[in-house]
């Protein structure tokens, strides 16, 4: 009996050792997995201040008297040949009540684009002009029906320049709903070969109205060598309650819809996997997002992504070492309580200063219905 107990005790001890070793192994792998899934943040906190209005009669650009713009919003940024283009949404003329819907409006344009060579955002952005009509007033580039229920307006979500051509990705909004909710019939692309003077649709490039690429943020390949020759598009559905997905296309194939590839996850070694089928796309961030923007902060060696959170109505940010993630836990960049009516924040890599610790971006305010240059000072871990 004693001998039998000793054998059982030895077996139990052996099992205990095995369980302990397996437990340690699983714990270490869990730690590694957790680290991989939620990378350590470099940014501890962000302090945001308003620099100056870009649009509106109270701005340095006096857009109401100079370009017939009393109110407009958004202001995503792309560049070509040393000029920065600021892409605005619904635009209303002189004497219009702001925000829209609170009174009379004049000269409604679904979109307008300003341009500037000003690379110093510290005191605001001085516009050199707008893409304009024969009278010098800001003109609409992408037409819309302006009829409630079908293609009410054409809202550009981002622009990009490739080999001397300019592309505006936009969504055809059918109707505005509750805050953060709207309906789209499709999204598409317009192109200009003459520095924005004339525009025409790229007929092949359309996505369905319920696509997760209805709104896109665009990153050009020169931002980071990991992109190769590919342009990256971060996408969300219409509204502000969408997860974020990712697609890419070789810059030389930008007009070929069949050349677009959709991120489907990573393999066992963390390498990105892609598919030509949009339905196979996987989300890179599960959240409630709209109006997003992504840049590579070369000094911090981090991808920074911002978006308006439909649930909280704050502008959140996340960071990652790779353009597909994994991403850090979201933190608030701009709180609604500090800037009531905020939405639509957009960054550009040329406006990252102070060794990566200061980032300038555009942001809209609903109450004044105009776009502003903002300053974000990063506190690092």
C-alpha positions in Angstrom: 0.0 0.0 0.0 2.8 2.4 0.9 4.7 1.5 -2.3 1.5 2.1 -4.3 1.0 5.5 -2.7 4.5 6.4 -3.5 4.0 5.6 -7.2 0.8 7.6 -7.3 2.6 10.5 -5.6 5.3 10.4 -8.2 2.8 10.3 -10.9 0.9 13.2 -9.3 4.1 15.2 -9.0 5.0 14.6 -12.7 1.5 15.7 -13.7 1.9 18.7 -11.5 5.2 19.7 -13.2 3.7 19.2 -16.7 0.7 21.3 -15.8 3.0 24.0 -14.4 5.2 24.0 -17.5 2.2 24.1 -19.8 0.7 26.9 -17.7 3.8 29.0 -17.9 4.0 28.4 -21.6 0.4 29.5 -22.1 0.8 32.5 -19.9 3.9 33.7 -21.8 2.2 33.2 -25.1 -0.9 35.0 -23.8 1.3 37.9 -22.8 3.0 37.9 -26.2 -0.4 37.6 -27.9 -1.8 40.5 -25.8 1.2 42.6 -26.6 0.8 41.8 -30.3 -3.0 42.5 -30.3 -2.7 45.7 -28.2 0.7 47.3 -28.8 2.1 49.7 -26.2 1.1 53.3 -26.9 3.7 56.0 -27.4 1.3 58.8 -26.9 0.1 59.3 -23.3 -2.2 62.3 -23.9 -3.0 65.0 -26.3 -3.7 68.7 -25.6 -5.7 70.4 -28.4 -6.1 74.2 -29.1 -7.7 76.1 -31.9 -5.3 78.1 -34.1 -7.6 79.9 -36.5 -10.6 79.6 -38.8 -9.8 78.6 -42.4 -13.2 79.5 -43.9 -15.9 81.9 -43.1 -16.0 85.7 -43.0 -14.3 85.8 -39.7 -11.3 83.9 -41.0 -8.1 85.5 -42.4 -9.3 84.3 -45.8 -12.6 86.3 -45.7 -14.2 83.6 -47.8 -17.7 85.1 -47.8 -16.7 88.3 -49.7 -13.9 86.7 -51.7 -15.3 83.3 -52.7 -19.0 83.4 -51.8 -18.5 81.0 -48.9 -20.4 82.0 -45.7 -20.2 78.4 -44.4 -18.7 75.1 -45.3 -17.2 72.1 -43.5 -14.7 69.2 -43.6 -11.4 70.1 -45.1 -9.5 67.0 -45.8 -6.0 67.7 -47.3 -4.0 66.4 -50.2 -1.1 67.8 -52.1 0.3 68.1 -55.6 3.4 69.8 -56.9 3.9 71.8 -53.7 0.3 73.0 -53.4 -2.1 71.8 -50.6 -5.7 71.3 -51.5 -8.4 71.6 -48.9 -11.5 69.7 -49.8 -14.8 71.0 -48.3 -18.3 69.6 -48.2 -21.7 71.3 -48.6 -20.9 75.0 -49.1 -23.3 78.0 -48.8 -23.1 81.5 -50.2 -23.1 85.0 -48.9 -25.9 85.8 -46.4 -26.7 82.1 -45.7 -27.8 81.2 -42.2 -25.4 78.9 -40.4 -25.6 76.1 -39.5 -27.6 74.9 -42.5 -31.3 74.5 -42.0 -31.6 77.3 -39.5 -32.6 79.9 -42.1 -32.3 81.0 -45.7 -29.3 79.8 -47.8 -27.8 80.9 -51.2 -25.6 79.4 -53.8 -25.5 75.8 -52.4 -22.6 73.8 -53.8 -22.1 70.2 -52.7 -18.4 70.6 -52.6 -15.6 73.2 -53.0 -11.8 73.0 -53.0 -9.4 75.7 -51.7 -5.7 75.7 -52.3 -2.6 77.1 -50.7 1.2 76.8 -50.6 1.3 77.9 -47.0 3.3 75.3 -45.1 3.3 77.1 -41.7 0.1 76.2 -39.9 1.2 77.8 -36.6 -0.8 81.0 -37.3 -3.5 79.4 -39.5 -3.6 78.7 -43.2 -3.7 81.5 -45.7 -5.5 80.2 -48.8 -4.2 81.3 -52.2 -7.7 80.8 -53.8 -10.4 78.3 -54.6 -11.1 76.3 -57.7 -13.4 78.9 -59.1 -15.9 79.8 -61.8 -15.5 82.6 -64.3 -16.5 85.2 -61.6 -13.8 84.0 -59.3 -16.3 82.4 -56.9 -15.7 78.9 -55.5 -17.3 76.4 -57.8 -18.9 73.0 -57.3 -16.7 70.2 -58.8 -18.8 67.1 -58.3 -22.5 67.7 -59.2 -25.5 66.3 -57.3 -29.3 66.1 -57.9 -30.0 68.3 -54.8 -33.3 66.3 -54.5 -34.2 64.7 -51.2 -34.3 60.9 -51.4 -31.7 60.3 -54.2 -28.3 61.9 -54.6 -29.2 64.9 -52.5 -25.5 65.9 -52.4 -22.0 64.8 -53.3 -19.7 64.9 -50.3 -16.0 64.3 -51.0 -14.3 62.2 -48.4 -10.7 62.5 -49.5 -8.5 63.4 -52.4 -5.2 62.1 -53.8 -2.9 63.2 -56.7 -1.2 60.6 -58.8 1.2 61.4 -61.7 -0.3 64.8 -62.3 -3.9 63.7 -62.0 -6.2 64.6 -59.1 -8.8 62.2 -57.8 -11.7 63.0 -55.4 -13.4 60.1 -53.7 -16.9 61.0 -52.7 -20.2 59.6 -51.4 -23.6 60.3 -53.0 -25.8 61.1 -50.0 -29.5 60.5 -50.4 -30.7 61.8 -47.1 -29.5 63.1 -43.8 -30.9 61.3 -40.7 -30.3 61.6 -37.0 -26.9 63.0 -36.0 -24.2 60.6 -37.3 -26.6 58.8 -39.6 -27.1 59.3 -43.3 -28.1 57.2 -46.3 -25.9 56.9 -49.5 -26.8 55.3 -52.9 -23.2 54.8 -53.9 -19.7 56.2 -53.7 -17.5 57.1 -56.6 -14.5 59.1 -57.9 -14.1 62.2 -60.0 -10.8 63.0 -61.8 -9.1 66.1 -63.1 -6.1 66.2 -65.5 -5.8 70.0 -65.5 -5.0 70.9 -61.9 -8.7 71.1 -61.0 -10.1 73.2 -63.7 -12.4 70.5 -65.1 -13.6 67.2 -63.6 -15.1 64.0 -64.9 -16.3 60.8 -63.3 -14.1 57.6 -63.4 -17.0 55.5 -64.4 -15.6 52.1 -63.3 -14.8 53.3 -59.8 -18.0 52.9 -57.8 -18.9 51.1 -54.6 -22.4 50.1 -53.3 -24.2 52.4 -50.9 -23.7 50.0 -48.0 -20.0 49.4 -48.7 -17.5 49.7 -45.9 -15.5 52.0 -48.2 -18.2 54.6 -48.7 -16.0 57.1 -46.8 -12.2 56.7 -47.2 -9.0 58.2 -45.8 -6.1 58.0 -48.3 -2.4 57.3 -47.6 0.1 57.7 -50.5 3.0 55.2 -50.8 5.7 57.8 -50.2 4.6 58.1 -46.6 6.2 54.8 -45.7 8.3 52.3 -47.6 6.2 49.4 -46.3 3.4 50.5 -48.7 5.6 49.9 -51.7 3.8 51.4 -54.7 0.4 51.0 -53.2 -2.1 53.6 -52.1 -3.9 52.6 -48.9 -7.6 53.4 -48.3 -9.0 53.2 -44.8 -12.8 52.9 -45.1 -16.0 53.1 -43.2 -19.7 52.9 -44.1 -22.0 56.0 -44.4 -22.5 57.7 -41.1 -20.4 57.4 -37.9 -21.2 54.0 -36.6 -18.9 51.8 -38.7 -15.9 49.5 -38.1 -12.8 50.4 -40.1 -11.5 48.3 -43.0 -8.6 48.6 -45.4 -8.0 48.3 -49.1 -5.1 49.1 -51.4 -4.3 49.6 -55.1 -1.1 50.0 -57.0 -0.8 53.7 -57.8 -0.5 52.9 -61.6 -3.8 51.0 -61.4 -5.8 53.5 -59.4 -8.6 53.6 -62.1 -8.9 49.8 -62.4 -11.5 48.6 -59.9 -10.4 45.0 -60.4 -6.9 45.9 -59.1 -8.2 47.0 -55.7 -7.4 44.5 -52.9 -9.0 44.2 -49.5 -7.3 43.4 -46.2 -8.4 40.0 -44.8 -6.2 39.6 -41.8 -2.6 38.5 -41.1 -1.0 35.1 -41.3 0.8 33.3 -38.5 3.9 35.5 -39.0 1.9 38.7 -38.9 2.1 39.3 -42.7 -1.0 41.0 -44.2 -3.3 39.0 -46.4 -5.3 40.5 -49.2 -8.2 39.5 -51.5 -9.7 40.9 -54.6 -13.2 40.3 -53.1 -14.6 43.1 -51.1 -16.9 40.7 -49.2 -13.9 39.0 -47.7 -12.5 42.2 -46.1 -12.0 42.0 -42.3 -12.1 45.0 -40.0 -8.8 46.4 -38.7 -10.6 48.2 -35.8 -14.0 47.4 -34.3 -15.4 50.7 -33.3 -18.1 53.3 -34.3 -16.2 55.6 -36.7 -16.8 58.2 -39.3 -14.7 60.9 -41.1 -11.3 59.3 -40.5 -7.8 60.3 -41.3 -4.5 58.4 -41.2 -0.8 59.6 -41.3 2.6 58.1 -40.7 4.4 60.0 -37.9 8.0 59.2 -38.9 9.6 60.7 -35.8 7.5 58.5 -33.5 7.5 55.6 -35.9 3.8 55.2 -35.5 0.7 55.3 -37.7 -1.8 57.7 -36.3 -5.5 57.3 -37.1 -8.2 59.7 -36.0 -12.0 59.5 -36.4 -15.2 60.8 -34.9 -16.7 58.2 -32.5 -20.4 58.0 -33.3 -21.2 56.8 -29.8 -19.4 59.4 -27.8 -19.2 62.2 -30.5 -15.6 62.8 -29.5 -12.7 62.6 -31.9 -10.6 59.5 -31.0 -7.1 58.4 -32.0 -5.3 55.1 -32.2 -1.7 54.2 -33.1 0.0 51.3 -34.7 3.4 50.1 -35.9 2.0 48.7 -39.1 -0.6 50.3 -41.4 -3.0 47.4 -40.8 -2.5 47.3 -37.1 -2.8 46.0 -34.5 -4.0 49.3 -33.0 -3.8 50.6 -29.5 -6.9 51.2 -27.4 -8.7 54.3 -28.5 -8.1 57.6 -26.6 -9.9 60.9 -26.8 -8.0 63.5 -28.9 -10.7 66.2 -28.9 -13.7 66.1 -26.5 -17.1 67.3 -27.6 -17.4 69.1 -24.2 -14.4 71.2 -25.1 -15.4 72.0 -28.7 -19.2 71.6 -29.0 -20.3 70.6 -32.4 -16.9 69.2 -33.5 -16.5 66.7 -36.3 -14.4 66.0 -39.4 -10.7 66.0 -38.3 -8.1 65.6 -41.0 -4.3 65.4 -40.8 -1.5 65.7 -43.3 2.1 64.5 -42.8 3.6 67.9 -43.8 1.9 69.4 -40.8 3.7 67.2 -38.2 6.2 69.3 -36.4 8.5 69.4 -33.3 10.0 66.0 -33.8 6.6 64.4 -34.2 5.2 65.9 -31.0 3.1 68.5 -32.5 0.4 67.8 -35.2 -1.8 70.3 -36.9 -5.1 69.2 -38.3 -8.4 70.6 -39.7 -11.6 70.3 -37.8 -15.2 71.5 -38.3 -17.7 73.0 -35.9 -21.4 72.6 -36.6 -22.5 75.8 -34.8 -20.4 78.1 -36.9 -20.4 75.7 -39.8 -16.8 76.3 -40.8 -13.4 74.6 -40.8 -10.6 75.4 -38.4 -6.9 74.7 -38.1 -6.2 73.0 -34.8 -3.0 72.1 -32.9 -2.4 68.9 -31.1 0.5 68.7 -28.6 1.4 65.1 -27.8 2.6 64.0 -24.4 4.6 60.9 -24.8 4.9 57.9 -22.5 
